[in-house]
């Protein structure tokens, strides 16, 4: 009997891409392929791409260059490129990397195994579907963790942020039916999952394309429905949009026991002029009002954000406004970026307004200092508290410690063994030190031990 073929999936980008990669892996596993630890050990290599992050295309073609030499030594190796960059640069990929066997887009994940099989017989294939055929969550999955799962609640985006390529590669916003989402979460809970993350490009606009007449499900309704599923201890979601953060969502977050006290609320800029140029749909004052309402309504809320520095036309006064909002917001963490033009976006065409790179880098340094002060202060304020931690596994930087996350999504390192060290266990930890990027704690007790590991691949139903 021939040995099973093996696959390796490399993911670039956001949680959406990670979730898509789980589905690609699940589809390949359902066809009898087995996972490989590296591209060198695989018969099929899938690169699931992103076109949002900086230098995304350079990273892709760098990996494809390595795979070209690998394929020259192993002609039977199959290479597939999927995801956002494949959706956007479909023909360019085939031109620059003719050794790629299959190029497929964001809307036709389900076709990946069939395309690979066809390519074995017919040669290189390009297939891009412009409209989605199935939600990623409706496909088989091979998850990285038994205790945690992503659940897609919507795809696409109807916003017109001038720096973002997502609407072009993911399409218009389409919400998934509430009953289908709840049914999938029930299946995941039955499979031992205790933490879920609801995924969408703009989750708190969920449901506005559903329903008829006076009733349309809102994101708050979905939170309550998922919170009612037995066995789910933690619910997270990403990403919301400040202009769509409603009072009923804040109330639902406060009242639903499983919904975590963490809100990722992207600021992007503190300047009203820059926000208008970005087409964000809110002012700095409006942003801070909604942030204040969330903190007033949800006890012990942790708030994280995204900020872009050096957007085209950003003046010194604009940047000072961003510093002021960042200080007032008192963030728990932030993802900060120097503006990088994405071909195909409106902002990429604002070349006459680009900010000098040295100026942007200096602004980034100052912003990092301001945010760093608030992050450290908020972490140090947690010293002495007893926190519930969901164990993720051995620390990547210190094999002698275990890592996990609090309900506020703060990374905690602590010493433990036995059930307390098993990924998926819930433990309580006393915080003894606050650092800029993590907390240090001492184990108090195991609240709920993780079940024994299983090897079967769960299949989520639509």
C-alpha positions as CSV (number, residue, x, y, z in Angstrom):
1,X,0.0,0.0,0.0
2,X,1.3,3.4,-0.9
3,X,2.0,5.8,1.9
4,X,-0.6,8.6,2.3
5,X,0.2,11.9,0.7
6,X,1.1,14.7,3.1
7,X,0.1,18.4,3.1
8,X,1.5,21.6,4.7
9,X,-0.4,24.9,5.0
10,X,1.4,28.1,5.5
11,X,-0.8,31.1,6.6
12,X,-0.2,34.8,6.1
13,X,-2.4,37.5,7.7
14,X,-5.3,37.8,10.1
15,X,-7.7,35.5,12.0
16,X,-9.9,35.1,8.9
17,X,-6.9,33.6,7.1
18,X,-6.1,31.4,10.0
19,X,-9.7,30.2,10.0
20,X,-9.6,29.6,6.3
21,X,-6.4,27.6,6.7
22,X,-8.1,25.3,9.3
23,X,-10.8,24.6,6.7
24,X,-8.2,23.9,3.9
25,X,-6.4,21.5,6.2
26,X,-9.7,19.8,7.1
27,X,-10.7,19.4,3.5
28,X,-7.3,17.9,2.6
29,X,-7.5,15.6,5.6
30,X,-11.0,14.5,4.6
31,X,-9.4,13.4,1.2
32,X,-7.0,11.1,3.1
33,X,-3.9,13.4,3.2
34,X,-1.9,13.6,6.4
35,X,-0.3,16.8,7.9
36,X,3.4,17.4,7.5
37,X,5.6,19.4,9.8
38,X,7.3,21.4,6.9
39,X,7.1,22.1,3.2
40,X,10.1,19.9,2.7
41,X,8.2,16.9,4.1
42,X,5.0,17.6,2.2
43,X,3.5,16.4,-1.1
44,X,1.1,19.4,-1.2
45,X,2.0,22.9,0.0
46,X,-0.7,25.5,0.3
47,X,0.2,29.2,0.8
48,X,-2.9,31.0,2.2
49,X,-2.2,34.6,1.5
50,X,-3.0,38.1,2.8
51,X,-2.8,41.4,0.9
52,X,-3.4,43.7,3.9
53,X,-0.1,43.3,5.8
54,X,3.0,45.2,4.7
55,X,5.1,43.6,2.0
56,X,2.6,40.7,1.7
57,X,3.6,40.1,-2.0
58,X,7.3,40.1,-1.2
59,X,6.8,37.5,1.5
60,X,4.7,35.3,-0.9
61,X,7.2,35.4,-3.7
62,X,10.0,34.8,-1.3
63,X,8.4,31.6,-0.2
64,X,7.5,30.7,-3.8
65,X,11.2,31.1,-4.8
66,X,12.1,28.6,-2.1
67,X,9.4,26.2,-3.2
68,X,10.6,26.5,-6.9
69,X,13.9,24.9,-6.0
70,X,12.1,22.3,-3.9
71,X,9.9,21.4,-6.8
72,X,12.8,21.1,-9.2
73,X,14.2,18.4,-7.0
74,X,10.8,16.8,-6.4
75,X,8.6,17.3,-9.6
76,X,5.6,15.6,-8.0
77,X,5.3,18.3,-5.3
78,X,2.1,20.3,-5.7
79,X,2.0,24.0,-4.8
80,X,-1.3,26.0,-4.3
81,X,-1.8,29.6,-3.6
82,X,-5.1,30.8,-2.1
83,X,-6.5,33.7,-0.1
84,X,-6.7,37.4,-0.5
85,X,-3.6,38.0,-2.6
86,X,-4.6,35.1,-4.9
87,X,-8.0,36.8,-5.3
88,X,-6.4,40.1,-6.1
89,X,-3.3,39.2,-8.2
90,X,-4.6,36.0,-9.8
91,X,-2.9,36.3,-13.2
92,X,0.3,37.9,-11.8
93,X,1.0,34.9,-9.6
94,X,0.9,32.5,-12.6
95,X,3.1,34.9,-14.5
96,X,5.7,35.4,-11.8
97,X,5.6,31.8,-10.5
98,X,4.6,29.4,-13.3
99,X,5.7,26.5,-11.1
100,X,2.5,27.0,-9.0
101,X,0.0,24.3,-9.7
102,X,-3.2,25.9,-8.4
103,X,-4.4,29.5,-7.7
104,X,-7.7,29.8,-6.0
105,X,-9.5,32.8,-4.3
106,X,-11.2,33.6,-1.0
107,X,-14.6,32.4,-2.1
108,X,-13.9,28.9,-3.3
109,X,-12.0,27.1,-0.5
110,X,-14.2,24.1,-0.9
111,X,-12.8,23.5,-4.4
112,X,-9.1,23.3,-3.3
113,X,-8.8,19.4,-3.1
114,X,-10.6,19.0,-6.5
115,X,-8.4,21.6,-8.1
116,X,-5.3,19.9,-6.9
117,X,-6.4,16.6,-8.2
118,X,-7.3,18.1,-11.6
119,X,-3.9,19.8,-11.7
120,X,-2.2,16.4,-11.4
121,X,-3.9,15.4,-14.6
122,X,-4.3,18.7,-16.5
123,X,-1.5,20.9,-15.4
124,X,-1.6,24.4,-13.7
125,X,-5.1,25.8,-12.9
126,X,-6.5,29.2,-12.1
127,X,-10.0,29.3,-10.5
128,X,-11.3,32.4,-8.9
129,X,-15.0,32.5,-7.8
130,X,-16.3,36.1,-7.5
131,X,-19.2,35.2,-5.1
132,X,-19.0,33.1,-2.0
133,X,-20.3,29.5,-2.3
134,X,-20.1,28.4,1.3
135,X,-19.1,30.0,4.7
136,X,-15.7,28.7,5.8
137,X,-17.3,27.4,8.9
138,X,-19.5,25.1,6.8
139,X,-16.4,23.1,5.7
140,X,-14.5,20.4,7.5
141,X,-11.8,21.7,9.9
142,X,-8.5,20.6,11.4
143,X,-8.1,22.9,14.4
144,X,-4.8,23.8,16.1
145,X,-6.4,23.6,19.5
146,X,-9.1,21.2,20.8
147,X,-10.5,23.7,23.3
148,X,-10.8,26.8,21.1
149,X,-12.4,27.5,17.7
150,X,-13.2,30.3,15.3
151,X,-16.7,30.7,14.0
152,X,-17.5,32.8,10.9
153,X,-20.6,35.0,11.4
154,X,-20.3,37.2,8.3
155,X,-18.0,37.6,5.3
156,X,-17.1,40.6,3.2
157,X,-17.4,44.3,4.1
158,X,-19.6,47.2,3.1
159,X,-17.3,49.9,4.5
160,X,-15.1,52.1,2.2
161,X,-12.0,52.7,4.3
162,X,-9.6,54.3,1.8
163,X,-6.5,52.3,3.1
164,X,-8.2,48.8,3.0
165,X,-8.4,46.3,0.2
166,X,-10.7,43.9,2.0
167,X,-14.0,44.8,0.1
168,X,-12.2,44.1,-3.2
169,X,-11.0,40.6,-2.2
170,X,-13.7,39.5,0.2
171,X,-16.7,41.1,-1.4
172,X,-19.8,42.7,0.0
173,X,-21.0,42.0,3.5
174,X,-23.1,38.9,4.0
175,X,-24.3,37.7,7.4
176,X,-24.8,34.1,8.3
177,X,-28.1,33.0,9.7
178,X,-28.2,33.0,13.5
179,X,-29.6,29.5,13.7
180,X,-26.7,28.1,11.6
181,X,-24.1,29.9,13.8
182,X,-25.7,28.6,17.1
183,X,-25.9,25.0,15.6
184,X,-22.2,25.1,14.8
185,X,-21.4,26.4,18.3
186,X,-23.5,23.6,19.8
187,X,-21.5,21.0,17.7
188,X,-18.2,22.6,18.8
189,X,-19.3,22.5,22.5
190,X,-20.2,18.8,22.1
191,X,-16.7,18.3,20.7
192,X,-15.1,19.8,23.8
193,X,-14.6,23.4,22.7
194,X,-15.1,25.9,25.5
195,X,-13.8,29.1,23.9
196,X,-15.1,30.5,20.6
197,X,-14.2,33.6,18.7
198,X,-16.8,35.1,16.4
199,X,-15.3,36.3,13.1
200,X,-16.3,39.0,10.7
201,X,-14.8,42.1,9.0
202,X,-17.3,44.3,11.0
203,X,-19.0,42.0,13.5
204,X,-21.3,44.6,15.1
205,X,-23.0,45.3,11.8
206,X,-24.0,41.7,11.8
207,X,-27.6,41.0,10.7
208,X,-28.5,44.2,8.9
209,X,-28.8,42.2,5.7
210,X,-30.9,39.5,7.3
211,X,-34.6,39.3,8.2
212,X,-37.6,40.9,6.8
213,X,-40.2,43.5,8.0
214,X,-39.5,44.9,11.4
215,X,-37.3,42.1,12.7
216,X,-33.6,41.8,11.9
217,X,-31.2,40.0,14.2
218,X,-28.6,42.3,15.8
219,X,-25.1,41.4,17.0
220,X,-26.3,41.7,20.6
221,X,-29.0,39.1,19.8
222,X,-26.3,36.7,18.5
223,X,-24.1,37.2,21.6
224,X,-27.1,36.2,23.8
225,X,-27.9,33.2,21.6
226,X,-24.4,31.9,21.7
227,X,-24.0,32.6,25.4
228,X,-26.9,30.3,26.0
229,X,-25.1,27.3,24.5
230,X,-24.1,24.9,27.4
231,X,-20.4,24.2,27.7
232,X,-19.1,27.5,26.2
233,X,-17.2,29.3,28.9
234,X,-15.7,32.1,26.8
235,X,-16.9,34.1,23.8
236,X,-14.7,36.6,22.0
237,X,-15.2,38.5,18.8
238,X,-13.3,40.4,16.2
239,X,-13.4,42.9,14.7
240,X,-16.0,45.6,15.5
241,X,-16.2,49.1,14.0
242,X,-16.5,52.1,16.3
243,X,-19.3,53.7,14.2
244,X,-21.5,50.5,14.7
245,X,-20.9,49.9,18.4
246,X,-24.4,50.1,19.8
247,X,-25.7,50.4,23.4
248,X,-27.4,47.0,23.1
249,X,-24.1,45.3,22.3
250,X,-22.5,46.9,25.4
251,X,-25.4,45.7,27.5
252,X,-25.2,42.1,26.1
253,X,-21.5,42.0,26.8
254,X,-22.1,43.0,30.4
255,X,-25.0,40.5,30.9
256,X,-23.7,37.5,29.1
257,X,-21.6,35.3,31.4
258,X,-19.4,33.8,28.7
259,X,-18.7,37.0,26.8
260,X,-15.2,38.1,27.7
261,X,-14.4,41.6,29.1
262,X,-12.3,42.6,26.1
263,X,-13.1,45.0,23.4
264,X,-10.9,45.6,20.3
265,X,-11.9,49.0,19.1
266,X,-9.8,50.2,16.2
267,X,-9.0,54.0,16.4
268,X,-6.8,54.3,13.3
269,X,-6.3,58.1,13.9
270,X,-7.2,60.7,16.5
271,X,-7.5,63.5,13.9
272,X,-10.9,64.2,12.5
273,X,-9.4,65.4,9.2
274,X,-7.5,62.1,8.8
275,X,-10.5,60.0,9.9
276,X,-12.5,61.7,7.2
277,X,-9.8,61.0,4.6
278,X,-9.9,57.4,5.8
279,X,-13.7,57.3,5.4
280,X,-14.0,55.9,9.0
281,X,-17.4,57.4,9.7
282,X,-16.8,58.8,13.2
283,X,-14.9,61.7,14.9
284,X,-12.4,61.4,17.7
285,X,-15.0,62.8,20.1
286,X,-17.6,60.2,19.0
287,X,-15.0,57.4,19.4
288,X,-14.1,58.5,23.0
289,X,-17.8,58.7,23.8
290,X,-18.5,55.2,22.7
291,X,-15.3,53.9,24.5
292,X,-16.5,55.7,27.7
293,X,-19.9,54.1,27.4
294,X,-18.3,50.6,27.0
295,X,-16.1,51.1,30.0
296,X,-19.0,52.4,32.1
297,X,-21.2,49.5,31.1
298,X,-18.8,46.6,31.3
299,X,-16.9,46.1,34.6
300,X,-13.1,45.5,34.3
301,X,-13.1,45.9,30.5
302,X,-9.8,45.7,28.7
303,X,-9.6,47.8,25.5
304,X,-7.2,47.3,22.6
305,X,-6.9,49.1,19.3
306,X,-5.3,49.7,15.9
307,X,-3.5,52.9,15.0
308,X,-2.1,53.9,11.6
309,X,0.7,56.6,11.7
310,X,1.7,58.6,8.6
311,X,-1.5,58.3,6.6
312,X,-1.3,60.5,3.5
313,X,-1.7,64.2,4.4
314,X,-1.2,63.6,8.2
315,X,0.2,66.9,9.6
316,X,2.0,67.4,12.9
317,X,-1.2,68.7,14.4
318,X,-3.1,65.6,13.2
319,X,-0.5,63.4,14.9
320,X,-0.7,65.4,18.1
321,X,-4.4,64.8,18.1
322,X,-3.8,61.0,17.8
323,X,-1.4,61.2,20.7
324,X,-4.0,63.0,22.8
325,X,-6.7,60.5,22.0
326,X,-4.4,57.5,22.7
327,X,-3.5,59.0,26.1
328,X,-7.2,59.7,26.9
329,X,-8.2,56.2,25.8
330,X,-5.7,54.5,28.2
331,X,-5.4,51.4,26.2
332,X,-4.5,47.9,27.4
333,X,-2.6,47.2,24.2
334,X,-2.4,48.5,20.6
335,X,-1.3,47.3,17.2
336,X,0.5,50.3,15.6
337,X,1.4,50.6,12.0
338,X,3.3,53.0,9.7
339,X,1.1,53.6,6.7
340,X,2.0,51.4,3.8
341,X,0.1,51.8,0.5
342,X,-1.9,48.8,-0.7
343,X,-2.2,48.8,-4.5
344,X,-5.9,49.0,-5.5
345,X,-6.9,51.3,-2.6
346,X,-7.8,55.0,-2.8
347,X,-5.0,55.9,-0.3
348,X,-2.4,54.3,-2.5
349,X,-3.2,56.9,-5.1
350,X,-2.5,59.8,-2.7
351,X,1.2,59.9,-3.7
352,X,1.5,63.7,-3.5
353,X,0.4,63.6,0.1
354,X,2.7,60.7,1.4
355,X,4.4,61.5,4.7
356,X,8.2,61.3,4.7
357,X,9.3,57.9,6.1
358,X,11.6,59.4,8.6
359,X,8.8,61.6,10.0
360,X,6.5,58.7,10.2
361,X,9.0,56.6,12.0
362,X,9.6,59.3,14.6
363,X,5.8,59.7,15.1
364,X,5.6,55.9,15.6
365,X,8.3,56.1,18.3
366,X,6.4,58.8,20.2
367,X,3.1,56.9,19.8
368,X,4.6,53.7,21.1
369,X,5.9,55.5,24.2
370,X,2.5,57.0,25.0
371,X,0.7,53.7,24.6
372,X,3.5,51.7,26.3
373,X,3.0,53.9,29.5
374,X,-0.7,53.1,29.7
375,X,-0.2,49.4,29.0
376,X,2.4,49.0,31.7
377,X,0.4,50.9,34.2
378,X,-2.7,48.8,33.6
379,X,-0.7,45.6,33.8
380,X,0.9,46.7,37.1
381,X,-2.5,47.5,38.5
382,X,-3.5,43.9,38.2
383,X,-0.7,42.7,40.6
384,X,-2.3,41.0,43.6
385,X,-5.4,40.0,41.7
386,X,-6.7,36.4,41.2
387,X,-7.3,35.9,37.5
388,X,-9.0,33.0,35.7
389,X,-6.6,31.8,33.0
390,X,-7.3,29.5,30.0
391,X,-4.1,27.4,29.5
392,X,-2.6,27.5,26.0
393,X,0.5,25.4,26.6
394,X,4.2,25.7,27.3
395,X,5.6,29.2,27.0
396,X,7.3,29.8,23.6
397,X,10.2,31.7,25.3
398,X,10.5,29.9,28.6
399,X,10.0,26.1,28.5
400,X,9.9,26.1,32.3
401,X,6.6,28.0,32.4
402,X,3.0,27.6,31.2
403,X,1.2,30.3,29.2
404,X,-2.5,31.2,29.1
405,X,-4.9,34.1,28.7
406,X,-7.2,35.9,31.1
407,X,-10.8,36.8,30.1
408,X,-9.3,40.2,29.2
409,X,-7.0,38.4,26.7
410,X,-3.9,39.2,28.7
411,X,-1.0,36.8,28.4
412,X,0.0,35.2,31.7
413,X,3.0,33.0,32.4
414,X,3.2,30.8,35.5
415,X,4.8,27.6,36.7
416,X,2.6,24.4,36.7
417,X,2.5,20.7,35.8
418,X,-0.1,18.0,35.6
419,X,-3.7,19.0,34.8
420,X,-2.8,22.7,35.3
421,X,-0.4,22.5,32.4
422,X,-2.7,20.8,29.9
423,X,-4.0,23.1,27.1
424,X,-7.7,23.8,27.6
425,X,-7.6,23.7,31.4
426,X,-9.0,26.6,33.4
427,X,-6.9,27.7,36.4
428,X,-6.8,30.6,38.8
429,X,-3.5,32.5,39.1
430,X,-2.4,35.2,41.4
431,X,-0.7,38.0,39.5
432,X,2.7,38.9,41.0
433,X,4.2,41.1,38.2
434,X,3.0,43.2,35.4
435,X,5.3,43.7,32.3
436,X,4.7,45.6,29.1
437,X,3.5,42.6,27.1
438,X,2.5,40.0,29.7
439,X,1.7,39.2,33.4
440,X,3.6,36.8,35.7
441,X,1.6,34.8,38.1
442,X,1.5,31.9,40.6
443,X,-0.9,29.0,40.3
444,X,-3.7,29.0,42.8
445,X,-5.9,26.1,41.7
446,X,-7.3,24.1,38.8
447,X,-10.9,25.2,38.1
448,X,-11.6,22.8,35.3
449,X,-9.1,20.3,33.8
450,X,-9.0,19.9,30.1
451,X,-10.4,16.6,28.7
452,X,-7.9,14.1,27.4
453,X,-6.6,14.9,23.9
454,X,-8.6,13.5,20.9
455,X,-7.4,12.9,17.4
456,X,-10.6,12.9,15.3
457,X,-11.2,15.9,13.1
458,X,-14.5,17.7,13.9
459,X,-16.8,18.7,11.0
460,X,-18.7,21.8,11.6
461,X,-22.2,21.9,10.1
462,X,-23.7,24.9,8.3
